[in-house]
Amino acid sequence: MAKIELQKLTFSDSEAFWRRVNRLIKEKNTTQEYICSIIGVHFGTFRAWSSGKIYPKLGDIFTLAQALDTSVNYLIFGTKTEPIIHTEYIIGKKVLDLIEIIKKAVD
């Protein structure tokens, strides 16, 4: 199997992520508070995310991307191209892991 290199995120990447989020909020002529109401998080939580005190879960980032009508890939990496690891690969890997767990349980 070919080796896949994953990108490592840094603090500056986090700052760029929030710049992109805030730019999209401004472009949509809306507010952080309104986006919070759409994605179902308290505004205090959103502020803690954007200040780097806590980090949003991947599901929250996905919901945020949907609310801003963009992709997770754009929010994280700033590019609109497809991510290196495709959803089909991740789902396939999870299925294979589940099959292995079931095999071990049966044995």
Phi and psi in radians as a Rosetta constraint file:
Dihedral C 1 N 2 CA 2 C 2 CIRCULARHARMONIC -1.217 0.35
Dihedral N 2 CA 2 C 2 N 3 CIRCULARHARMONIC 2.490 0.35
Dihedral C 2 N 3 CA 3 C 3 CIRCULARHARMONIC -1.345 0.35
Dihedral N 3 CA 3 C 3 N 4 CIRCULARHARMONIC 2.322 0.35
Dihedral C 3 N 4 CA 4 C 4 CIRCULARHARMONIC -1.893 0.35
Dihedral N 4 CA 4 C 4 N 5 CIRCULARHARMONIC 2.194 0.35
Dihedral C 4 N 5 CA 5 C 5 CIRCULARHARMONIC -1.599 0.35
Dihedral N 5 CA 5 C 5 N 6 CIRCULARHARMONIC 2.237 0.35
Dihedral C 5 N 6 CA 6 C 6 CIRCULARHARMONIC -1.725 0.35
Dihedral N 6 CA 6 C 6 N 7 CIRCULARHARMONIC 2.523 0.35
Dihedral C 6 N 7 CA 7 C 7 CIRCULARHARMONIC -1.358 0.35
Dihedral N 7 CA 7 C 7 N 8 CIRCULARHARMONIC 2.415 0.35
Dihedral C 7 N 8 CA 8 C 8 CIRCULARHARMONIC -1.713 0.35
Dihedral N 8 CA 8 C 8 N 9 CIRCULARHARMONIC 2.384 0.35
Dihedral C 8 N 9 CA 9 C 9 CIRCULARHARMONIC -1.637 0.35
Dihedral N 9 CA 9 C 9 N 10 CIRCULARHARMONIC 2.534 0.35
Dihedral C 9 N 10 CA 10 C 10 CIRCULARHARMONIC -2.077 0.35
Dihedral N 10 CA 10 C 10 N 11 CIRCULARHARMONIC 3.062 0.35
Dihedral C 10 N 11 CA 11 C 11 CIRCULARHARMONIC -1.050 0.35
Dihedral N 11 CA 11 C 11 N 12 CIRCULARHARMONIC -0.678 0.35
Dihedral C 11 N 12 CA 12 C 12 CIRCULARHARMONIC -1.121 0.35
Dihedral N 12 CA 12 C 12 N 13 CIRCULARHARMONIC -0.534 0.35
Dihedral C 12 N 13 CA 13 C 13 CIRCULARHARMONIC -1.134 0.35
Dihedral N 13 CA 13 C 13 N 14 CIRCULARHARMONIC -0.673 0.35
Dihedral C 13 N 14 CA 14 C 14 CIRCULARHARMONIC -1.106 0.35
Dihedral N 14 CA 14 C 14 N 15 CIRCULARHARMONIC -0.741 0.35
Dihedral C 14 N 15 CA 15 C 15 CIRCULARHARMONIC -1.090 0.35
Dihedral N 15 CA 15 C 15 N 16 CIRCULARHARMONIC -0.738 0.35
Dihedral C 15 N 16 CA 16 C 16 CIRCULARHARMONIC -1.135 0.35
Dihedral N 16 CA 16 C 16 N 17 CIRCULARHARMONIC -0.687 0.35
Dihedral C 16 N 17 CA 17 C 17 CIRCULARHARMONIC -0.961 0.35
Dihedral N 17 CA 17 C 17 N 18 CIRCULARHARMONIC -0.889 0.35
Dihedral C 17 N 18 CA 18 C 18 CIRCULARHARMONIC -1.234 0.35
Dihedral N 18 CA 18 C 18 N 19 CIRCULARHARMONIC -0.518 0.35
Dihedral C 18 N 19 CA 19 C 19 CIRCULARHARMONIC -1.100 0.35
Dihedral N 19 CA 19 C 19 N 20 CIRCULARHARMONIC -0.744 0.35
Dihedral C 19 N 20 CA 20 C 20 CIRCULARHARMONIC -1.134 0.35
Dihedral N 20 CA 20 C 20 N 21 CIRCULARHARMONIC -0.763 0.35
Dihedral C 20 N 21 CA 21 C 21 CIRCULARHARMONIC -1.026 0.35
Dihedral N 21 CA 21 C 21 N 22 CIRCULARHARMONIC -0.880 0.35
Dihedral C 21 N 22 CA 22 C 22 CIRCULARHARMONIC -1.162 0.35
Dihedral N 22 CA 22 C 22 N 23 CIRCULARHARMONIC -0.591 0.35
Dihedral C 22 N 23 CA 23 C 23 CIRCULARHARMONIC -1.128 0.35
Dihedral N 23 CA 23 C 23 N 24 CIRCULARHARMONIC -0.754 0.35
Dihedral C 23 N 24 CA 24 C 24 CIRCULARHARMONIC -1.137 0.35
Dihedral N 24 CA 24 C 24 N 25 CIRCULARHARMONIC -0.676 0.35
Dihedral C 24 N 25 CA 25 C 25 CIRCULARHARMONIC -1.067 0.35
Dihedral N 25 CA 25 C 25 N 26 CIRCULARHARMONIC -0.767 0.35
Dihedral C 25 N 26 CA 26 C 26 CIRCULARHARMONIC -1.150 0.35
Dihedral N 26 CA 26 C 26 N 27 CIRCULARHARMONIC -0.755 0.35
Dihedral C 26 N 27 CA 27 C 27 CIRCULARHARMONIC -1.069 0.35
Dihedral N 27 CA 27 C 27 N 28 CIRCULARHARMONIC -0.565 0.35
Dihedral C 27 N 28 CA 28 C 28 CIRCULARHARMONIC -1.470 0.35
Dihedral N 28 CA 28 C 28 N 29 CIRCULARHARMONIC 0.028 0.35
Dihedral C 28 N 29 CA 29 C 29 CIRCULARHARMONIC 0.934 0.35
Dihedral N 29 CA 29 C 29 N 30 CIRCULARHARMONIC 0.828 0.35
Dihedral C 29 N 30 CA 30 C 30 CIRCULARHARMONIC -2.266 0.35
Dihedral N 30 CA 30 C 30 N 31 CIRCULARHARMONIC -2.916 0.35
Dihedral C 30 N 31 CA 31 C 31 CIRCULARHARMONIC -2.255 0.35
Dihedral N 31 CA 31 C 31 N 32 CIRCULARHARMONIC 2.839 0.35
Dihedral C 31 N 32 CA 32 C 32 CIRCULARHARMONIC -1.069 0.35
Dihedral N 32 CA 32 C 32 N 33 CIRCULARHARMONIC -0.677 0.35
Dihedral C 32 N 33 CA 33 C 33 CIRCULARHARMONIC -1.059 0.35
Dihedral N 33 CA 33 C 33 N 34 CIRCULARHARMONIC -0.737 0.35
Dihedral C 33 N 34 CA 34 C 34 CIRCULARHARMONIC -1.155 0.35
Dihedral N 34 CA 34 C 34 N 35 CIRCULARHARMONIC -0.747 0.35
Dihedral C 34 N 35 CA 35 C 35 CIRCULARHARMONIC -1.066 0.35
Dihedral N 35 CA 35 C 35 N 36 CIRCULARHARMONIC -0.695 0.35
Dihedral C 35 N 36 CA 36 C 36 CIRCULARHARMONIC -1.039 0.35
Dihedral N 36 CA 36 C 36 N 37 CIRCULARHARMONIC -0.721 0.35
Dihedral C 36 N 37 CA 37 C 37 CIRCULARHARMONIC -1.155 0.35
Dihedral N 37 CA 37 C 37 N 38 CIRCULARHARMONIC -0.586 0.35
Dihedral C 37 N 38 CA 38 C 38 CIRCULARHARMONIC -1.230 0.35
Dihedral N 38 CA 38 C 38 N 39 CIRCULARHARMONIC -0.771 0.35
Dihedral C 38 N 39 CA 39 C 39 CIRCULARHARMONIC -1.531 0.35
Dihedral N 39 CA 39 C 39 N 40 CIRCULARHARMONIC -0.123 0.35
Dihedral C 39 N 40 CA 40 C 40 CIRCULARHARMONIC 1.370 0.35
Dihedral N 40 CA 40 C 40 N 41 CIRCULARHARMONIC 0.608 0.35
Dihedral C 40 N 41 CA 41 C 41 CIRCULARHARMONIC -2.135 0.35
Dihedral N 41 CA 41 C 41 N 42 CIRCULARHARMONIC 2.646 0.35
Dihedral C 41 N 42 CA 42 C 42 CIRCULARHARMONIC -1.207 0.35
Dihedral N 42 CA 42 C 42 N 43 CIRCULARHARMONIC 2.525 0.35
Dihedral C 42 N 43 CA 43 C 43 CIRCULARHARMONIC -1.047 0.35
Dihedral N 43 CA 43 C 43 N 44 CIRCULARHARMONIC -0.608 0.35
Dihedral C 43 N 44 CA 44 C 44 CIRCULARHARMONIC -1.067 0.35
Dihedral N 44 CA 44 C 44 N 45 CIRCULARHARMONIC -0.658 0.35
Dihedral C 44 N 45 CA 45 C 45 CIRCULARHARMONIC -1.133 0.35
Dihedral N 45 CA 45 C 45 N 46 CIRCULARHARMONIC -0.775 0.35
Dihedral C 45 N 46 CA 46 C 46 CIRCULARHARMONIC -1.033 0.35
Dihedral N 46 CA 46 C 46 N 47 CIRCULARHARMONIC -0.772 0.35
Dihedral C 46 N 47 CA 47 C 47 CIRCULARHARMONIC -1.105 0.35
Dihedral N 47 CA 47 C 47 N 48 CIRCULARHARMONIC -0.702 0.35
Dihedral C 47 N 48 CA 48 C 48 CIRCULARHARMONIC -1.120 0.35
Dihedral N 48 CA 48 C 48 N 49 CIRCULARHARMONIC -0.669 0.35
Dihedral C 48 N 49 CA 49 C 49 CIRCULARHARMONIC -1.064 0.35
Dihedral N 49 CA 49 C 49 N 50 CIRCULARHARMONIC -0.913 0.35
Dihedral C 49 N 50 CA 50 C 50 CIRCULARHARMONIC -1.185 0.35
Dihedral N 50 CA 50 C 50 N 51 CIRCULARHARMONIC -0.399 0.35
Dihedral C 50 N 51 CA 51 C 51 CIRCULARHARMONIC -1.530 0.35
Dihedral N 51 CA 51 C 51 N 52 CIRCULARHARMONIC -0.149 0.35
Dihedral C 51 N 52 CA 52 C 52 CIRCULARHARMONIC 1.485 0.35
Dihedral N 52 CA 52 C 52 N 53 CIRCULARHARMONIC 0.139 0.35
Dihedral C 52 N 53 CA 53 C 53 CIRCULARHARMONIC -1.227 0.35
Dihedral N 53 CA 53 C 53 N 54 CIRCULARHARMONIC -0.666 0.35
Dihedral C 53 N 54 CA 54 C 54 CIRCULARHARMONIC -2.396 0.35
Dihedral N 54 CA 54 C 54 N 55 CIRCULARHARMONIC 2.856 0.35
Dihedral C 54 N 55 CA 55 C 55 CIRCULARHARMONIC -2.025 0.35
Dihedral N 55 CA 55 C 55 N 56 CIRCULARHARMONIC 2.442 0.35
Dihedral C 55 N 56 CA 56 C 56 CIRCULARHARMONIC -1.206 0.35
Dihedral N 56 CA 56 C 56 N 57 CIRCULARHARMONIC 2.615 0.35
Dihedral C 56 N 57 CA 57 C 57 CIRCULARHARMONIC -1.293 0.35
Dihedral N 57 CA 57 C 57 N 58 CIRCULARHARMONIC 2.805 0.35
Dihedral C 57 N 58 CA 58 C 58 CIRCULARHARMONIC -1.003 0.35
Dihedral N 58 CA 58 C 58 N 59 CIRCULARHARMONIC -0.695 0.35
Dihedral C 58 N 59 CA 59 C 59 CIRCULARHARMONIC -1.065 0.35
Dihedral N 59 CA 59 C 59 N 60 CIRCULARHARMONIC -0.652 0.35
Dihedral C 59 N 60 CA 60 C 60 CIRCULARHARMONIC -1.195 0.35
Dihedral N 60 CA 60 C 60 N 61 CIRCULARHARMONIC -0.663 0.35
Dihedral C 60 N 61 CA 61 C 61 CIRCULARHARMONIC -1.141 0.35
Dihedral N 61 CA 61 C 61 N 62 CIRCULARHARMONIC -0.713 0.35
Dihedral C 61 N 62 CA 62 C 62 CIRCULARHARMONIC -1.065 0.35
Dihedral N 62 CA 62 C 62 N 63 CIRCULARHARMONIC -0.799 0.35
Dihedral C 62 N 63 CA 63 C 63 CIRCULARHARMONIC -1.126 0.35
Dihedral N 63 CA 63 C 63 N 64 CIRCULARHARMONIC -0.699 0.35
Dihedral C 63 N 64 CA 64 C 64 CIRCULARHARMONIC -1.073 0.35
Dihedral N 64 CA 64 C 64 N 65 CIRCULARHARMONIC -0.774 0.35
Dihedral C 64 N 65 CA 65 C 65 CIRCULARHARMONIC -1.051 0.35
Dihedral N 65 CA 65 C 65 N 66 CIRCULARHARMONIC -0.752 0.35
Dihedral C 65 N 66 CA 66 C 66 CIRCULARHARMONIC -1.074 0.35
Dihedral N 66 CA 66 C 66 N 67 CIRCULARHARMONIC -0.780 0.35
Dihedral C 66 N 67 CA 67 C 67 CIRCULARHARMONIC -1.107 0.35
Dihedral N 67 CA 67 C 67 N 68 CIRCULARHARMONIC -0.527 0.35
Dihedral C 67 N 68 CA 68 C 68 CIRCULARHARMONIC -1.652 0.35
Dihedral N 68 CA 68 C 68 N 69 CIRCULARHARMONIC 0.083 0.35
Dihedral C 68 N 69 CA 69 C 69 CIRCULARHARMONIC 0.969 0.35
Dihedral N 69 CA 69 C 69 N 70 CIRCULARHARMONIC 0.863 0.35
Dihedral C 69 N 70 CA 70 C 70 CIRCULARHARMONIC -2.486 0.35
Dihedral N 70 CA 70 C 70 N 71 CIRCULARHARMONIC -3.015 0.35
Dihedral C 70 N 71 CA 71 C 71 CIRCULARHARMONIC -1.859 0.35
Dihedral N 71 CA 71 C 71 N 72 CIRCULARHARMONIC 2.748 0.35
Dihedral C 71 N 72 CA 72 C 72 CIRCULARHARMONIC -1.065 0.35
Dihedral N 72 CA 72 C 72 N 73 CIRCULARHARMONIC -0.698 0.35
Dihedral C 72 N 73 CA 73 C 73 CIRCULARHARMONIC -1.006 0.35
Dihedral N 73 CA 73 C 73 N 74 CIRCULARHARMONIC -0.739 0.35
Dihedral C 73 N 74 CA 74 C 74 CIRCULARHARMONIC -1.144 0.35
Dihedral N 74 CA 74 C 74 N 75 CIRCULARHARMONIC -0.783 0.35
Dihedral C 74 N 75 CA 75 C 75 CIRCULARHARMONIC -1.084 0.35
Dihedral N 75 CA 75 C 75 N 76 CIRCULARHARMONIC -0.741 0.35
Dihedral C 75 N 76 CA 76 C 76 CIRCULARHARMONIC -1.397 0.35
Dihedral N 76 CA 76 C 76 N 77 CIRCULARHARMONIC -0.832 0.35
Dihedral C 76 N 77 CA 77 C 77 CIRCULARHARMONIC -1.852 0.35
Dihedral N 77 CA 77 C 77 N 78 CIRCULARHARMONIC -0.199 0.35
Dihedral C 77 N 78 CA 78 C 78 CIRCULARHARMONIC 1.355 0.35
Dihedral N 78 CA 78 C 78 N 79 CIRCULARHARMONIC 0.281 0.35
Dihedral C 78 N 79 CA 79 C 79 CIRCULARHARMONIC -2.237 0.35
Dihedral N 79 CA 79 C 79 N 80 CIRCULARHARMONIC 2.619 0.35
Dihedral C 79 N 80 CA 80 C 80 CIRCULARHARMONIC -1.717 0.35
Dihedral N 80 CA 80 C 80 N 81 CIRCULARHARMONIC 0.158 0.35
Dihedral C 80 N 81 CA 81 C 81 CIRCULARHARMONIC -1.370 0.35
Dihedral N 81 CA 81 C 81 N 82 CIRCULARHARMONIC 2.900 0.35
Dihedral C 81 N 82 CA 82 C 82 CIRCULARHARMONIC -1.176 0.35
Dihedral N 82 CA 82 C 82 N 83 CIRCULARHARMONIC 2.540 0.35
Dihedral C 82 N 83 CA 83 C 83 CIRCULARHARMONIC -1.177 0.35
Dihedral N 83 CA 83 C 83 N 84 CIRCULARHARMONIC 2.827 0.35
Dihedral C 83 N 84 CA 84 C 84 CIRCULARHARMONIC -1.118 0.35
Dihedral N 84 CA 84 C 84 N 85 CIRCULARHARMONIC -0.786 0.35
Dihedral C 84 N 85 CA 85 C 85 CIRCULARHARMONIC -1.701 0.35
Dihedral N 85 CA 85 C 85 N 86 CIRCULARHARMONIC 2.030 0.35
Dihedral C 85 N 86 CA 86 C 86 CIRCULARHARMONIC -1.430 0.35
Dihedral N 86 CA 86 C 86 N 87 CIRCULARHARMONIC 2.701 0.35
Dihedral C 86 N 87 CA 87 C 87 CIRCULARHARMONIC -0.962 0.35
Dihedral N 87 CA 87 C 87 N 88 CIRCULARHARMONIC -0.697 0.35
Dihedral C 87 N 88 CA 88 C 88 CIRCULARHARMONIC -1.051 0.35
Dihedral N 88 CA 88 C 88 N 89 CIRCULARHARMONIC -0.671 0.35
Dihedral C 88 N 89 CA 89 C 89 CIRCULARHARMONIC -1.135 0.35
Dihedral N 89 CA 89 C 89 N 90 CIRCULARHARMONIC -0.805 0.35
Dihedral C 89 N 90 CA 90 C 90 CIRCULARHARMONIC -1.095 0.35
Dihedral N 90 CA 90 C 90 N 91 CIRCULARHARMONIC -0.810 0.35
Dihedral C 90 N 91 CA 91 C 91 CIRCULARHARMONIC -1.104 0.35
Dihedral N 91 CA 91 C 91 N 92 CIRCULARHARMONIC -0.780 0.35
Dihedral C 91 N 92 CA 92 C 92 CIRCULARHARMONIC -1.036 0.35
Dihedral N 92 CA 92 C 92 N 93 CIRCULARHARMONIC -0.721 0.35
Dihedral C 92 N 93 CA 93 C 93 CIRCULARHARMONIC -1.108 0.35
Dihedral N 93 CA 93 C 93 N 94 CIRCULARHARMONIC -0.744 0.35
Dihedral C 93 N 94 CA 94 C 94 CIRCULARHARMONIC -1.122 0.35
Dihedral N 94 CA 94 C 94 N 95 CIRCULARHARMONIC -0.684 0.35
Dihedral C 94 N 95 CA 95 C 95 CIRCULARHARMONIC -1.114 0.35
Dihedral N 95 CA 95 C 95 N 96 CIRCULARHARMONIC -0.786 0.35
Dihedral C 95 N 96 CA 96 C 96 CIRCULARHARMONIC -1.089 0.35
Dihedral N 96 CA 96 C 96 N 97 CIRCULARHARMONIC -0.712 0.35
Dihedral C 96 N 97 CA 97 C 97 CIRCULARHARMONIC -1.085 0.35
Dihedral N 97 CA 97 C 97 N 98 CIRCULARHARMONIC -0.724 0.35
Dihedral C 97 N 98 CA 98 C 98 CIRCULARHARMONIC -1.117 0.35
Dihedral N 98 CA 98 C 98 N 99 CIRCULARHARMONIC -0.730 0.35
Dihedral C 98 N 99 CA 99 C 99 CIRCULARHARMONIC -1.055 0.35
Dihedral N 99 CA 99 C 99 N 100 CIRCULARHARMONIC -0.733 0.35
Dihedral C 99 N 100 CA 100 C 100 CIRCULARHARMONIC -1.108 0.35
Dihedral N 100 CA 100 C 100 N 101 CIRCULARHARMONIC -0.720 0.35
Dihedral C 100 N 101 CA 101 C 101 CIRCULARHARMONIC -1.092 0.35
Dihedral N 101 CA 101 C 101 N 102 CIRCULARHARMONIC -0.766 0.35
Dihedral C 101 N 102 CA 102 C 102 CIRCULARHARMONIC -1.129 0.35
Dihedral N 102 CA 102 C 102 N 103 CIRCULARHARMONIC -0.745 0.35
Dihedral C 102 N 103 CA 103 C 103 CIRCULARHARMONIC -1.021 0.35
Dihedral N 103 CA 103 C 103 N 104 CIRCULARHARMONIC -0.776 0.35
Dihedral C 103 N 104 CA 104 C 104 CIRCULARHARMONIC -1.150 0.35
Dihedral N 104 CA 104 C 104 N 105 CIRCULARHARMONIC -0.638 0.35
Dihedral C 104 N 105 CA 105 C 105 CIRCULARHARMONIC -1.196 0.35
Dihedral N 105 CA 105 C 105 N 106 CIRCULARHARMONIC -0.630 0.35
Dihedral C 105 N 106 CA 106 C 106 CIRCULARHARMONIC -1.287 0.35
Dihedral N 106 CA 106 C 106 N 107 CIRCULARHARMONIC -0.628 0.35
